[in-house]
Protein backbone atom coordinates (compact mmCIF):
# COMPACT_ATOMS: atom_id res chain seq x y z
CA UNK A 1 0.00 0.00 0.00
CA UNK A 2 0.88 3.69 -0.17
CA UNK A 3 1.08 5.75 2.99
CA UNK A 4 -0.02 2.80 5.11
CA UNK A 5 -3.16 2.20 3.03
CA UNK A 6 -3.69 -1.38 1.89
CA UNK A 7 -3.56 -1.77 -1.86
CA UNK A 8 -6.86 -3.16 -3.21
CA UNK A 9 -6.86 -6.51 -5.01
CA UNK A 10 -6.74 -6.49 -8.82
CA UNK A 11 -9.92 -6.08 -10.82
CA UNK A 12 -10.55 -8.90 -13.26
CA UNK A 13 -11.17 -7.75 -16.79
CA UNK A 14 -12.75 -10.18 -19.22
CA UNK A 15 -11.73 -9.43 -22.80
CA UNK A 16 -12.28 -11.02 -26.19
CA UNK A 17 -9.18 -12.24 -28.10
CA UNK A 18 -9.42 -9.53 -30.80
CA UNK A 19 -11.77 -6.76 -29.60
CA UNK A 20 -12.57 -3.92 -32.03
CA UNK A 21 -10.75 -0.64 -31.28
CA UNK A 22 -13.99 1.05 -30.23
CA UNK A 23 -14.63 -1.69 -27.66
CA UNK A 24 -11.05 -1.28 -26.41
CA UNK A 25 -11.72 2.46 -25.99
CA UNK A 26 -14.91 1.65 -24.06
CA UNK A 27 -12.92 -0.62 -21.75
CA UNK A 28 -10.43 2.19 -21.27
CA UNK A 29 -13.26 4.53 -20.29
CA UNK A 30 -14.49 2.12 -17.63
CA UNK A 31 -10.95 1.51 -16.32
CA UNK A 32 -10.30 5.26 -16.02
CA UNK A 33 -13.65 5.72 -14.27
CA UNK A 34 -12.72 3.08 -11.68
CA UNK A 35 -9.32 4.72 -11.16
CA UNK A 36 -11.09 8.05 -10.69
CA UNK A 37 -13.56 6.62 -8.18
CA UNK A 38 -10.89 4.83 -6.16
CA UNK A 39 -8.39 7.73 -6.32
CA UNK A 40 -5.79 5.02 -6.82
CA UNK A 41 -3.04 5.36 -9.41
CA UNK A 42 -1.97 1.76 -8.76
CA UNK A 43 -5.27 0.19 -9.73
CA UNK A 44 -4.50 -3.07 -11.53
CA UNK A 45 -6.53 -5.09 -14.03
CA UNK A 46 -5.91 -8.80 -14.55
CA UNK A 47 -7.40 -9.59 -17.96
CA UNK A 48 -8.62 -13.12 -18.69
CA UNK A 49 -10.51 -14.62 -21.65
CA UNK A 50 -13.33 -15.78 -19.35
CA UNK A 51 -14.60 -15.12 -15.83
CA UNK A 52 -13.38 -18.00 -13.70
CA UNK A 53 -12.26 -16.64 -10.34
CA UNK A 54 -13.37 -14.67 -7.28
CA UNK A 55 -13.36 -10.93 -6.75
CA UNK A 56 -14.81 -8.02 -8.70
CA UNK A 57 -14.71 -7.94 -12.49
CA UNK A 58 -15.66 -5.85 -15.51
CA UNK A 59 -16.86 -7.32 -18.80
CA UNK A 60 -17.01 -5.04 -21.84
CA UNK A 61 -17.99 -6.43 -25.21
CA UNK A 62 -20.50 -6.78 -28.05
CA UNK A 63 -23.55 -9.04 -27.68
CA UNK A 64 -22.85 -10.25 -24.16
CA UNK A 65 -25.46 -12.31 -22.32
CA UNK A 66 -26.94 -10.90 -19.14
CA UNK A 67 -30.22 -10.11 -17.37
CA UNK A 68 -31.58 -9.03 -20.74
CA UNK A 69 -31.12 -12.53 -22.22
CA UNK A 70 -28.67 -13.91 -24.71
CA UNK A 71 -28.07 -10.59 -26.47
CA UNK A 72 -28.92 -6.96 -25.63
CA UNK A 73 -31.28 -4.89 -27.73
CA UNK A 74 -29.17 -1.75 -27.39
CA UNK A 75 -26.63 -0.06 -25.10
CA UNK A 76 -26.97 -1.68 -21.65
CA UNK A 77 -25.19 -1.76 -18.32
CA UNK A 78 -25.71 -4.28 -15.55
CA UNK A 79 -24.28 -5.09 -12.15
CA UNK A 80 -24.62 -8.79 -11.37
CA UNK A 81 -23.19 -11.14 -8.71
CA UNK A 82 -20.01 -13.02 -9.50
CA UNK A 83 -21.03 -16.68 -9.85
CA UNK A 84 -17.62 -17.69 -8.42
CA UNK A 85 -17.71 -15.37 -5.38
CA UNK A 86 -20.69 -14.50 -3.19
CA UNK A 87 -18.99 -11.23 -2.28
CA UNK A 88 -17.90 -10.34 -5.82
CA UNK A 89 -19.65 -8.13 -8.36
CA UNK A 90 -19.44 -8.15 -12.15
CA UNK A 91 -20.01 -4.94 -14.08
CA UNK A 92 -21.26 -5.72 -17.59
CA UNK A 93 -21.18 -3.12 -20.38
CA UNK A 94 -22.55 -4.29 -23.71
CA UNK A 95 -24.65 -3.55 -26.78
CA UNK A 96 -25.58 -4.86 -30.22
CA UNK A 97 -22.61 -3.16 -31.91
CA UNK A 98 -19.31 -1.63 -30.89
CA UNK A 99 -20.99 1.79 -31.18
CA UNK A 100 -23.60 0.65 -28.64
CA UNK A 101 -20.83 -0.52 -26.30
CA UNK A 102 -19.14 2.88 -26.48
CA UNK A 103 -22.49 4.57 -25.80
CA UNK A 104 -23.11 2.39 -22.75
CA UNK A 105 -19.60 3.01 -21.36
CA UNK A 106 -19.91 6.75 -21.87
CA UNK A 107 -23.28 6.85 -20.10
CA UNK A 108 -21.82 4.90 -17.18
CA UNK A 109 -18.71 7.00 -16.66
CA UNK A 110 -20.45 10.36 -17.15
CA UNK A 111 -23.15 9.44 -14.64
CA UNK A 112 -26.27 9.64 -16.80
CA UNK A 113 -29.30 10.38 -14.55
CA UNK A 114 -31.37 7.78 -16.39
CA UNK A 115 -28.80 5.08 -15.59
CA UNK A 116 -29.42 3.53 -12.17
CA UNK A 117 -27.46 0.36 -11.40
CA UNK A 118 -29.15 -1.55 -8.58
CA UNK A 119 -28.50 -5.15 -9.48
CA UNK A 120 -30.67 -5.19 -12.60
CA UNK A 121 -29.76 -4.05 -16.09
CA UNK A 122 -30.40 -0.53 -17.32
CA UNK A 123 -30.69 0.86 -20.82
CA UNK A 124 -27.94 3.40 -21.39
CA UNK A 125 -28.86 6.70 -23.05
CA UNK A 126 -26.60 8.43 -25.54
CA UNK A 127 -24.77 11.07 -23.50
CA UNK A 128 -22.63 13.43 -25.58
CA UNK A 129 -19.39 14.16 -23.71
CA UNK A 130 -18.89 17.78 -22.69
CA UNK A 131 -16.23 19.76 -24.51
CA UNK A 132 -13.00 20.01 -22.54
CA UNK A 133 -10.25 22.62 -22.54
CA UNK A 134 -6.54 22.07 -21.84
CA UNK A 135 -5.67 21.89 -18.14
CA UNK A 136 -9.31 21.89 -16.96
CA UNK A 137 -9.15 18.44 -15.34
CA UNK A 138 -11.04 18.24 -12.02
CA UNK A 139 -7.93 16.72 -10.46
CA UNK A 140 -5.82 19.80 -11.27
CA UNK A 141 -5.93 23.26 -9.76
CA UNK A 142 -7.08 25.73 -12.47
CA UNK A 143 -4.35 28.07 -13.66
CA UNK A 144 -6.46 30.77 -15.31
CA UNK A 145 -8.15 32.23 -12.20
CA UNK A 146 -7.89 32.24 -8.38
CA UNK A 147 -9.46 29.16 -6.79
CA UNK A 148 -11.48 29.39 -3.58
CA UNK A 149 -10.46 27.01 -0.83
CA UNK A 150 -14.17 26.43 -0.29
CA UNK A 151 -14.19 24.73 -3.71
CA UNK A 152 -11.40 22.38 -2.65
CA UNK A 153 -12.53 21.40 0.85
CA UNK A 154 -15.84 21.42 2.73
CA UNK A 155 -16.32 24.21 5.29
CA UNK A 156 -16.12 21.72 8.16
CA UNK A 157 -12.49 20.99 7.25
CA UNK A 158 -11.54 24.65 6.94
CA UNK A 159 -12.70 25.93 10.34
CA UNK A 160 -14.35 24.81 13.54
CA UNK A 161 -15.73 26.13 16.84
CA UNK A 162 -13.45 26.48 19.85
CA UNK A 163 -9.87 27.61 20.39
CA UNK A 164 -8.04 24.30 20.42
CA UNK A 165 -4.94 24.12 18.17
CA UNK A 166 -5.78 22.82 14.73
CA UNK A 167 -4.17 22.13 11.36
CA UNK A 168 -5.87 22.64 8.01
CA UNK A 169 -4.27 20.55 5.24
CA UNK A 170 -5.20 21.64 1.71
CA UNK A 171 -4.13 19.07 -0.91
CA UNK A 172 -3.95 20.23 -4.51
CA UNK A 173 -2.35 19.12 -7.76
CA UNK A 174 -0.85 21.36 -10.44
CA UNK A 175 0.25 20.72 -14.03
CA UNK A 176 3.95 19.83 -14.29
CA UNK A 177 4.73 22.46 -16.94
CA UNK A 178 4.18 25.71 -15.01
CA UNK A 179 6.66 28.56 -15.39
CA UNK A 180 6.69 32.13 -14.08
CA UNK A 181 8.82 35.16 -14.90
CA UNK A 182 12.06 34.87 -12.89
CA UNK A 183 10.46 32.12 -10.76
CA UNK A 184 7.97 34.58 -9.34
CA UNK A 185 6.08 32.93 -6.46
CA UNK A 186 2.38 32.16 -6.57
CA UNK A 187 0.02 33.78 -4.08
CA UNK A 188 -2.26 32.18 -1.51
CA UNK A 189 -4.62 34.76 -0.01
CA UNK A 190 -5.50 33.36 3.40
CA UNK A 191 -8.43 34.93 5.24
CA UNK A 192 -8.23 33.79 8.84
CA UNK A 193 -11.32 33.55 11.03
CA UNK A 194 -10.26 34.73 14.48
CA UNK A 195 -12.31 35.55 17.63
CA UNK A 196 -12.43 39.14 18.93
CA UNK A 197 -9.40 40.44 20.83
CA UNK A 198 -11.29 40.32 24.10
CA UNK A 199 -11.34 36.51 23.91
CA UNK A 200 -7.82 35.70 22.70
CA UNK A 201 -4.28 36.85 23.36
CA UNK A 202 -3.41 38.09 19.89
CA UNK A 203 0.19 38.88 20.80
CA UNK A 204 0.94 35.22 21.48
CA UNK A 205 -1.48 33.56 19.03
CA UNK A 206 0.12 32.38 15.80
CA UNK A 207 -0.71 31.13 12.33
CA UNK A 208 2.04 29.03 10.72
CA UNK A 209 2.04 28.20 7.01
CA UNK A 210 3.91 25.30 5.37
CA UNK A 211 4.03 24.01 1.80
CA UNK A 212 4.96 20.36 1.24
CA UNK A 213 6.50 20.24 4.70
CA UNK A 214 8.61 23.38 4.12
CA UNK A 215 8.03 26.21 6.59
CA UNK A 216 7.00 29.48 4.88
CA UNK A 217 5.63 32.03 7.39
CA UNK A 218 4.57 32.55 10.99
CA UNK A 219 2.56 35.59 12.10
CA UNK A 220 0.85 36.73 15.27
CA UNK A 221 -2.85 37.51 15.13
CA UNK A 222 -2.70 41.23 15.83
CA UNK A 223 -4.52 44.00 14.04
CA UNK A 224 -1.82 46.66 14.19
CA UNK A 225 -1.44 48.62 11.00
CA UNK A 226 2.28 47.78 10.83
CA UNK A 227 1.53 44.07 10.88
CA UNK A 228 1.33 42.31 7.46
CA UNK A 229 -2.19 41.22 8.42
CA UNK A 230 -5.11 43.49 7.72
CA UNK A 231 -8.70 43.38 8.94
CA UNK A 232 -11.37 42.73 6.31
CA UNK A 233 -14.98 42.10 7.34
CA UNK A 234 -13.91 40.68 10.66
CA UNK A 235 -11.26 38.47 9.00
CA UNK A 236 -7.47 38.67 9.24
CA UNK A 237 -6.05 38.56 5.72
CA UNK A 238 -2.57 37.87 4.47
CA UNK A 239 -1.02 37.08 1.09
CA UNK A 240 1.39 34.16 1.46
CA UNK A 241 3.99 33.60 -1.25
CA UNK A 242 4.22 30.02 -2.49
CA UNK A 243 7.68 29.48 -4.05
CA UNK A 244 7.28 28.00 -7.51
CA UNK A 245 10.34 25.79 -7.03
CA UNK A 246 8.70 24.09 -4.02
CA UNK A 247 5.58 23.08 -5.95
CA UNK A 248 5.34 19.50 -7.19
CA UNK A 249 2.63 17.65 -9.08
CA UNK A 250 0.97 16.73 -5.75
CA UNK A 251 1.09 19.38 -2.99
CA UNK A 252 -0.20 20.03 0.51
CA UNK A 253 -0.59 23.55 1.92
CA UNK A 254 -0.72 23.26 5.73
CA UNK A 255 -1.97 26.05 8.00
CA UNK A 256 -1.46 25.57 11.75
CA UNK A 257 -3.54 27.63 14.20
CA UNK A 258 -2.31 28.19 17.77
CA UNK A 259 -4.91 30.56 19.19
CA UNK A 260 -4.49 31.26 22.91
CA UNK A 261 -7.42 32.35 25.02
CA UNK A 262 -7.21 35.07 27.64
CA UNK A 263 -9.15 32.89 30.09
CA UNK A 264 -7.31 30.27 32.10
CA UNK A 265 -9.50 27.48 30.74
CA UNK A 266 -8.14 27.97 27.25
CA UNK A 267 -11.62 27.83 25.67
CA UNK A 268 -13.70 30.61 24.21
CA UNK A 269 -17.43 30.58 23.60
CA UNK A 270 -18.73 27.79 21.38
CA UNK A 271 -19.65 30.33 18.71
CA UNK A 272 -16.00 31.38 18.29
CA UNK A 273 -14.82 30.04 14.93
CA UNK A 274 -11.13 29.48 14.21
CA UNK A 275 -9.75 28.50 10.81
CA UNK A 276 -9.78 29.62 7.20
CA UNK A 277 -12.68 31.38 5.56
CA UNK A 278 -13.90 29.57 2.40
CA UNK A 279 -13.26 32.76 0.41
CA UNK A 280 -9.49 32.26 0.82
CA UNK A 281 -7.83 31.61 -2.54
CA UNK A 282 -4.82 30.09 -4.28
CA UNK A 283 -3.85 31.94 -7.46
CA UNK A 284 -1.71 30.33 -10.20
CA UNK A 285 -2.84 32.67 -12.97
CA UNK A 286 0.60 34.31 -13.29
CA UNK A 287 2.00 31.09 -14.75
CA UNK A 288 2.59 29.96 -18.31
CA UNK A 289 2.65 26.42 -19.69
CA UNK A 290 5.83 25.13 -21.31
CA UNK A 291 7.26 21.62 -21.01
CA UNK A 292 10.69 20.42 -22.11
CA UNK A 293 10.22 17.01 -23.71
CA UNK A 294 10.70 14.09 -24.21
CA UNK A 295 10.40 13.15 -20.55
CA UNK A 296 9.32 9.84 -19.05
CA UNK A 297 9.40 11.54 -15.65
CA UNK A 298 6.46 13.81 -16.53
CA UNK A 299 4.51 10.81 -17.81
CA UNK A 300 5.23 8.69 -14.73
CA UNK A 301 4.41 11.49 -12.29
CA UNK A 302 1.32 12.96 -13.90
CA UNK A 303 0.56 11.27 -17.23
CA UNK A 304 1.84 14.32 -19.13
CA UNK A 305 1.46 15.26 -21.97
CA UNK A 306 -1.66 13.07 -22.34
CA UNK A 307 -3.25 14.37 -19.11
CA UNK A 308 -3.20 17.89 -20.55
CA UNK A 309 -6.65 17.06 -21.96
CA UNK A 310 -8.71 15.43 -19.22
CA UNK A 311 -10.76 13.36 -21.69
CA UNK A 312 -7.67 12.33 -23.74
CA UNK A 313 -9.36 13.76 -26.83
CA UNK A 314 -5.97 14.58 -28.41
CA UNK A 315 -4.51 11.13 -27.79
CA UNK A 316 -4.42 7.96 -29.91
CA UNK A 317 -3.53 4.65 -28.29
CA UNK A 318 -1.99 2.03 -30.58
CA UNK A 319 -2.49 -1.64 -29.63
CA UNK A 320 -1.81 -4.87 -31.54
CA UNK A 321 -4.78 -6.10 -33.62
CA UNK A 322 -5.18 -9.14 -31.35
CA UNK A 323 -3.61 -8.09 -28.04
CA UNK A 324 -2.72 -10.76 -25.48
CA UNK A 325 -4.47 -10.54 -22.08
CA UNK A 326 -1.34 -9.08 -20.46
CA UNK A 327 -1.16 -6.38 -23.16
CA UNK A 328 -4.82 -5.51 -22.60
CA UNK A 329 -4.14 -5.43 -18.87
CA UNK A 330 -1.25 -2.98 -19.31
CA UNK A 331 -3.56 -0.75 -21.39
CA UNK A 332 -6.29 -0.80 -18.73
CA UNK A 333 -3.73 -0.17 -15.98
CA UNK A 334 -2.54 3.00 -17.73
CA UNK A 335 -6.11 4.17 -18.33
CA UNK A 336 -6.90 3.66 -14.64
CA UNK A 337 -3.75 5.59 -13.80
CA UNK A 338 -4.74 8.52 -16.03
CA UNK A 339 -8.28 8.56 -14.62
CA UNK A 340 -6.88 8.77 -11.09
CA UNK A 341 -4.52 11.61 -12.10
CA UNK A 342 -7.07 13.82 -13.86
CA UNK A 343 -10.10 12.66 -11.87
CA UNK A 344 -11.99 12.38 -15.16
CA UNK A 345 -12.77 9.43 -17.47
CA UNK A 346 -11.05 9.22 -20.86
CA UNK A 347 -14.23 9.79 -22.88
CA UNK A 348 -12.39 11.25 -25.89
CA UNK A 349 -9.80 8.51 -26.27
CA UNK A 350 -9.18 7.12 -29.75
CA UNK A 351 -7.82 3.57 -30.08
CA UNK A 352 -6.21 2.23 -33.25
CA UNK A 353 -4.20 -0.86 -34.08
CA UNK A 354 -0.45 -0.94 -34.63
CA UNK A 355 -1.24 -1.64 -38.30
CA UNK A 356 -2.27 2.02 -38.49
CA UNK A 357 -4.76 1.48 -41.29
CA UNK A 358 -5.61 5.19 -41.23
CA UNK A 359 -2.33 5.81 -43.02
CA UNK A 360 -0.12 6.50 -40.07
CA UNK A 361 -0.67 10.25 -40.07
CA UNK A 362 -1.68 10.93 -36.48
CA UNK A 363 -2.35 14.58 -35.60
CA UNK A 364 -2.02 14.45 -31.80
CA UNK A 365 -0.10 12.62 -29.11
CA UNK A 366 0.31 8.84 -29.30
CA UNK A 367 0.60 6.13 -26.67
CA UNK A 368 1.98 2.86 -28.05
CA UNK A 369 1.54 -0.37 -26.03
CA UNK A 370 2.90 -3.41 -27.83
CA UNK A 371 5.47 -6.20 -27.83
CA UNK A 372 8.25 -5.64 -30.34
CA UNK A 373 7.10 -8.40 -32.69
CA UNK A 374 3.61 -6.86 -32.93
CA UNK A 375 4.75 -3.27 -33.40
CA UNK A 376 4.25 -3.29 -37.17
CA UNK A 377 3.65 0.07 -38.81
CA UNK A 378 3.58 1.74 -35.38
CA UNK A 379 7.36 1.67 -35.47
CA UNK A 380 7.01 4.77 -37.68
CA UNK A 381 5.83 6.66 -34.60
CA UNK A 382 9.21 6.00 -32.95
CA UNK A 383 11.27 7.31 -35.87
CA UNK A 384 12.69 10.10 -33.65
CA UNK A 385 13.28 7.95 -30.57
CA UNK A 386 16.88 8.14 -29.41
CA UNK A 387 17.34 4.37 -29.21
CA UNK A 388 16.72 4.19 -32.98
CA UNK A 389 18.47 7.37 -34.17
CA UNK A 390 21.38 7.16 -31.72
CA UNK A 391 20.72 10.78 -30.74
CA UNK A 392 22.23 13.99 -32.11
CA UNK A 393 25.94 14.80 -31.77
CA UNK A 394 25.22 17.12 -28.84
CA UNK A 395 23.26 14.40 -27.05
CA UNK A 396 26.05 11.89 -27.62
CA UNK A 397 28.62 14.38 -26.31
CA UNK A 398 26.46 15.05 -23.27
CA UNK A 399 26.09 11.33 -22.61
CA UNK A 400 29.85 10.89 -22.80
CA UNK A 401 30.49 13.73 -20.36
CA UNK A 402 27.86 12.47 -17.91
CA UNK A 403 29.36 9.02 -18.15
CA UNK A 404 32.79 10.42 -17.24
CA UNK A 405 31.48 12.04 -14.05
CA UNK A 406 29.35 9.02 -13.20
CA UNK A 407 25.95 10.70 -13.49
CA UNK A 408 24.33 8.00 -15.61
CA UNK A 409 25.10 5.26 -18.10
CA UNK A 410 26.88 6.38 -21.23
CA UNK A 411 25.01 4.36 -23.86
CA UNK A 412 21.59 2.71 -24.03
CA UNK A 413 21.57 -1.06 -23.71
CA UNK A 414 21.35 -3.26 -26.75
CA UNK A 415 18.28 -5.15 -25.49
CA UNK A 416 14.94 -3.79 -24.34
CA UNK A 417 13.35 -7.23 -24.05
CA UNK A 418 12.51 -7.07 -20.33
CA UNK A 419 10.51 -3.88 -20.81
CA UNK A 420 11.10 -0.27 -21.71
CA UNK A 421 9.29 3.06 -21.51
CA UNK A 422 10.36 5.39 -24.29
CA UNK A 423 9.38 9.02 -24.93
CA UNK A 424 10.03 10.78 -28.23
CA UNK A 425 8.85 13.59 -30.45
CA UNK A 426 6.08 12.67 -32.85
CA UNK A 427 7.27 12.45 -36.46
CA UNK A 428 3.73 13.20 -37.67
CA UNK A 429 2.93 16.49 -35.89
CA UNK A 430 5.18 19.24 -34.51
CA UNK A 431 5.10 19.83 -30.76
CA UNK A 432 3.41 16.51 -30.10
CA UNK A 433 4.73 13.45 -28.35
CA UNK A 434 4.90 9.67 -28.50
CA UNK A 435 5.26 7.47 -25.42
CA UNK A 436 5.81 3.75 -26.01
CA UNK A 437 5.52 0.87 -23.54
CA UNK A 438 7.53 -1.90 -25.17
CA UNK A 439 8.94 -5.34 -24.39
CA UNK A 440 9.66 -8.73 -25.87
CA UNK A 441 6.56 -10.31 -24.30
CA UNK A 442 3.16 -9.13 -23.06
CA UNK A 443 4.25 -9.99 -19.51
CA UNK A 444 7.16 -7.55 -19.87
CA UNK A 445 4.64 -4.82 -20.72
CA UNK A 446 2.60 -5.63 -17.63
CA UNK A 447 5.67 -5.60 -15.38
CA UNK A 448 6.83 -2.26 -16.79
CA UNK A 449 3.36 -0.76 -16.32
CA UNK A 450 3.48 -1.88 -12.68
CA UNK A 451 6.86 -0.20 -12.15
CA UNK A 452 5.57 2.96 -13.79
CA UNK A 453 2.69 3.26 -11.31
CA UNK A 454 4.73 2.35 -8.22
CA UNK A 455 5.49 5.53 -6.20
CA UNK A 456 8.50 3.83 -4.61
CA UNK A 457 10.14 3.57 -8.04
CA UNK A 458 9.16 7.00 -9.33
CA UNK A 459 12.66 8.46 -8.95
CA UNK A 460 14.01 5.95 -11.46
CA UNK A 461 11.90 7.40 -14.26
CA UNK A 462 14.16 10.09 -15.69
CA UNK A 463 15.36 11.13 -19.14
CA UNK A 464 13.56 9.90 -22.25
CA UNK A 465 14.01 6.13 -21.82
CA UNK A 466 13.76 3.72 -18.90
CA UNK A 467 14.80 0.10 -19.39
CA UNK A 468 13.98 -2.77 -17.08
CA UNK A 469 16.69 -5.27 -16.14
CA UNK A 470 15.18 -7.69 -13.67
CA UNK A 471 14.36 -5.68 -10.57
CA UNK A 472 16.55 -2.77 -11.71
CA UNK A 473 15.42 0.24 -13.75
CA UNK A 474 18.03 2.15 -15.78
CA UNK A 475 17.28 5.56 -17.26
CA UNK A 476 18.88 7.28 -20.24
CA UNK A 477 18.86 10.58 -22.10
CA UNK A 478 19.16 9.70 -25.78
CA UNK A 479 17.19 12.27 -27.79
CA UNK A 480 17.39 16.00 -28.34
CA UNK A 481 14.87 18.18 -26.53
CA UNK A 482 11.81 19.98 -27.86
CA UNK A 483 9.12 22.06 -26.22
CA UNK A 484 5.36 21.80 -25.96
CA UNK A 485 3.24 24.72 -24.78
CA UNK A 486 3.25 28.50 -25.08
CA UNK A 487 5.33 31.20 -23.47
CA UNK A 488 5.45 34.93 -24.42
CA UNK A 489 8.57 36.02 -26.25
CA UNK A 490 9.67 38.25 -23.39
CA UNK A 491 9.81 35.24 -21.04
CA UNK A 492 11.99 33.08 -23.28
CA UNK A 493 15.39 34.67 -22.35
CA UNK A 494 14.68 34.26 -18.63
CA UNK A 495 13.51 30.66 -19.09
CA UNK A 496 16.35 29.61 -21.38
CA UNK A 497 19.22 31.36 -19.60
CA UNK A 498 17.91 30.11 -16.25
CA UNK A 499 18.89 26.61 -17.34
CA UNK A 500 22.19 27.61 -18.95
CA UNK A 501 24.29 29.55 -16.38
CA UNK A 502 27.51 29.20 -18.39
CA UNK A 503 25.85 30.79 -21.41
CA UNK A 504 24.63 33.62 -19.16
CA UNK A 505 28.20 34.09 -17.89
CA UNK A 506 29.52 34.08 -21.46
CA UNK A 507 26.95 36.69 -22.54
CA UNK A 508 27.99 38.84 -19.57
CA UNK A 509 31.65 38.65 -20.60
CA UNK A 510 30.79 39.44 -24.23
CA UNK A 511 28.63 42.36 -23.11
CA UNK A 512 31.42 43.71 -20.91
CA UNK A 513 33.98 43.44 -23.72
CA UNK A 514 31.60 45.04 -26.22
CA UNK A 515 30.76 47.90 -23.83
CA UNK A 516 34.41 48.52 -23.07
CA UNK A 517 35.31 48.50 -26.77
CA UNK A 518 32.57 51.01 -27.57
CA UNK A 519 33.66 53.30 -24.73
CA UNK A 520 37.31 53.15 -25.84
CA UNK A 521 36.33 53.93 -29.44
CA UNK A 522 34.37 56.99 -28.34
CA UNK A 523 37.19 58.23 -26.10
CA UNK A 524 39.79 57.76 -28.86
CA UNK A 525 37.60 59.73 -31.28
CA UNK A 526 37.22 62.60 -28.79
CA UNK A 527 40.94 62.58 -28.08
CA UNK A 528 41.78 62.68 -31.78
CA UNK A 529 39.38 65.61 -32.23
CA UNK A 530 41.04 67.57 -29.44
CA UNK A 531 44.51 67.02 -30.91
CA UNK A 532 43.37 68.24 -34.31
CA UNK A 533 41.88 71.36 -32.69
CA UNK A 534 44.98 71.98 -30.56
CA UNK A 535 42.79 71.51 -27.46
CA UNK A 536 45.17 70.15 -24.84
CA UNK A 537 43.08 71.08 -21.77
CA UNK A 538 41.88 67.50 -21.32
CA UNK A 539 38.24 68.59 -20.95
CA UNK A 540 35.77 66.35 -22.73
Secondary structure, 3 states (H helix, E strand, C coil): CECCECCCCCEEEECCCCCCHHHHHHHHHHHHHHHHHHCCCCCCEEEECCCCCCCCEEEEEECCCECCECCCCCCEEEEEEECCEEEEEEEEEEECCHHHHHHHHHHHHCCCCCCCCCCCCEECCCCCCCCCCCCCCCCCCCCCCCEEHHHCCCHHHHEEECCCCEEEEEEEECCCCEECHHHCCEEEEEEEECCCCCCECCCCCEEEEEECCEEEEEEECCCCCCCCCEEECCEEEEEEEECCCCCCCEEEEEEEEECCECCCCCCCCCCCEEEECCCCEEECCCCEEEEEECCHHHHHHHCCCHHHCCCCCCEEEEECCCCCHHHHHHHHHHHHHHHHHHCCCCCCCEEEECCCCCCCCCCCEEEEEEEHHHCHHHHHHHCCCHHHHCCCHHHHHHHHHHHHCCCCCCCCCCCCCCCEEEEEECCCCCCCEEEEEEECCHHHHHHHHHHHCCHHHHHHCCCCEEEEECCEEEEECCCCCEEEEECCHHHHHHHHHHCCHHHHHHHHHHHHHHHHHHHHHHHHHHHHHHHHCCCCCCCC
